[in-house]
Amino acid sequence: MQAAERRRQREAQKRQRELERRAKEQAKLSAIEQARLEVETHENRLEVLLSVHKEQGETWDWLALAATLPPVCPQRFSRHEFKLRQDLELLVAKDPDTSQRQARDAAVEQARLRDDEEYQNALGDYGEQKAEWQKTNSLARRILAGEHKAYTEALSELSPFAEISDLGSSIHFTVHDAKLLECVLKINGRQAIPSEVKSLTATSKVSIKPMPKARFHEIYQDYVCACVLRVAREVFALLPVESLLITASADTLDPRTGQTVE
């Protein structure tokens, strides 16, 4: 019995050591996965910065929008009431007992209320759709007429530059005429671009080093150009303009004065 107990304890200890070994391997694997995720996130952030110009919103056909017909006003249908009356007629034909008439009348009233509710909901949706149609139709006609304020409204409300703004840049437009727009693009690339480089070592650990100045300026230059190209693509897709003048500016530190200048 003592020998059996010792064997049982040895098996339990062996099992415990095996579980501890597997737990360590799992922790090690988790650390490797976390390191890979951290490096991939860093690389993806750089990819987003350098691929801003590769995206573009939908092209707006203002002539088609101006010619779009308004939504159709809904009609009230008695679908639920007619269906229930049909079912009741069949039921009465099988069971002519009139003692259930009051309950049947109440059921018909409930079906009528359901039809009223569906009609009111349809009217509400119609009101929203018509208001949206009127707004879009009016904006399309004003843009086709070359109205400056309509251009500004389209640039503001349709917000095709949300991604650039999220990356830390701001945009200001000036409409000179129906065919010429001017844009001042304020870029905060120095804050958006990481100051470090992350990579995986041979042992799958994260290596963090300061970003070389040459690489930083290369990314900064590409980001500035990407933002300029993205603005141009979005404006030409949104508005019927022929020319767009873009000026990109950025804040930098003046080494002589130590002050931030544009």
N, C-alpha and C positions, 0 to 999 in steps of 0.2 A: 504493500500500500504506500509506503514511503517512497519507493522507487517510482511508482506511478504518479505520485504527487509531484516529485521532482521533474519528471518528464512533462507533466502538464504545465508546470511553472516555466520550464525551458521553452515550450511551445508558445506560451503566452508572451514571454519576453521576446522570442523571435518574431512573433506577430507584431509586437509593439515597435520593435526596431524597424520592421518593414514599413509600418504605417508612418513612422517618423521620417524614414528615408523618402517615402512618396510625398509627404507633406513638404519636405525641403525642396524636392524636385518641382512640385507645383508652385511653390513660392518663387523659385528661381525662374520658372517658365513665365510666371506672372510678371516678374520684374523685367524680363526680356521683352515681353509683349508691351509693357508700359513704355519701355525705352523706344521701341519701334514706333509706337503710337505718337510719342512726343516728337520724334524726328519727322515722321510723316506729316504731323500737324504743322510743324515749322516749314517744311518744304511746300506744303499746300498753301500756306499763307503767302509765300513768295510767288507761287504760281498764280494766285488770285491777283496779286499786284501787277504782274507782268502780262496778264491776259485780259485786262479791263477792256481793251479795244476789240476783243474777239466776239463780244456780245453786242446784240442790237435788239431794240424793241420792235414791235410790229410796225409795218408801214401803214400810215393812215391815208385812206382814200376819201378825202373830204367831199369830192363830187358825189360819190356814191352815198355818203352819209347825208348830204343835203337832199338827195332824191329819195331817201327812205320814207316809206309811208308810215303814218302813225299806227300804233297798236289798235286792234279792233276792240270795241267796247263789249264786255261780256253780256250775255242774256241770262235771264233766270229760267232754269229748267226744273221741272217737277219730277226728276228721275226717281228719287226715293219714294215720293208719294204714289206715283203711278205703279211702281214695282210692288209696293205694299198692297195697294188696292187690287192689283191683279192676283196676288197671293190670297187675299181675303175672299175674292170672288170664287176662287177654286175651293177654298176651305168651306165657304157657305154652301157651295153646291154639294159637297160631301156631307156637311153637318148643318142643316138649316136651322138649328137651335138659335133663337134670337136673344138668349139671355146674355150672350157675350158682346152685345152690340156696343155697350158703353166702353168696354175695354178696347174694342176695335176702333172706335172713334178716337180714343186717346192715342192709340198707336198711329193712326193716320195723322193726327196733329203733330206728333213727334217727328214723323217723316217729313211733314211740311216744314217744320222748324229746321231740320237738317238741310233741306233744300235752300231755305233762306240763309242759313249760315254759310253754305258753300258759295251762294251768290254774293254775299257781303265780302267774303274773303277774296273772291275773284275781282270784285270792284276795287278792293284795296290794292291788289296787285296791279290792276289796270291803271289806277291813279299813279303808282310809283313808276310804272313803265312809261306812261304818257309824259310825266314830268321829266324823266330821263331822256325820252325822245325829243321833247321840246328843247331841252338844254343842248343836247348834241346837235340837233338840226340847226338851231340858231347859231351855235358856235361854228359849224361847218360853213354856213352861208356867210358869216362875218369873215372867216378866214379866206374864203374864196374871193371876197370883196377887198381883201388886203388890209383889213382893219388892224391897226397896231395893237390895240388893247386885246383883241382876240388872240393874237399871237402870244402875248404875255400870259393870258389865261391858260392857253393850251400848255405852255411850258411849265406853268406852276401847278395846275391841277392834275395833269396827266403824268407828271413827275417821272420822266424817263431817265433821270440822273440820280436815282436813289442810291445805286450801288457806289457811284463815285462819292456821294456825300457820306455814305457809311464808311468809306475809307479815309475820311478826314479832309475832303476838299469842298470848297464852296464855289458857286457859279452865279454870275450876275449877267443878265442879258439886256441889251439895248436894241430896240427895233428902229432902224433908220428909215426903211421903206418896206414895201411888200416883198422885195427880192433881196434885201441886204440886212443881215443881223450882225451885231457885234457881241462878243462874249469875253468876259474877263474871268479866267479860271484861277482861283486861289488854291494852290496845292500845298498840302501839309505832308509831303512825302517823307521828310526827315523823321516825323513822328510815326508814320505808317510803316516805314521800312525797319525791320528788326536790326538791332545793333550787334547781334550775335549770330554765329553760325553753329548749327547743331548737326552732329553726325554720329553714326554708330561706330564704335571701336571693334576690333577683332573679337573681343569678348562680349559683344552685344551690350555695351554700356554707352550712355550718352556722353559725347564729348562736346563741350561748349567752349568756343573760342571767340574772341572779338572779331567782328567782320572786318576784313581788310578794306582799307579806304578805297582802293581801286574797284573792288567788287561793289562796295556801297554806292559809289558814284555811277557805276554802270547800271545798277538796279534803279537808282534814282532817276537817271536819264531816261531809261526805258519806261519807267512809270509815268514820268511827265509826258512823254510822247504818246503813251497809251491813252492817257486821259484826254489829250487833245484830239486824238483820232476818234475816241469814243464819243466825245461831244459832237464832233462833226457828223458821225454816222447817225446819232440819235436825232439831231436837228433836221438833217435832210430826210430822214424817215418820217418825221412828225409834221414838218411844215413845208409848203411849196416855195421855198426860197432858192435862190440861185447862188448866192455868195454868203460866206460866213467868215468873219474876221475874228480869230481867237488869239487872245493874249494870255499866256500862262505866267503867273507870278508865284513867288514863294518867299517865305521869311528865312533869313540867314543871319548868322552872328557876325557882326563887323569886328574883326580882330583888333582894329585900331582903337575903337571906342568901347568895345564890349557890349554894345547895344544890338538889339534885334532890329534889322532893317529889311525892307521888302526888295 
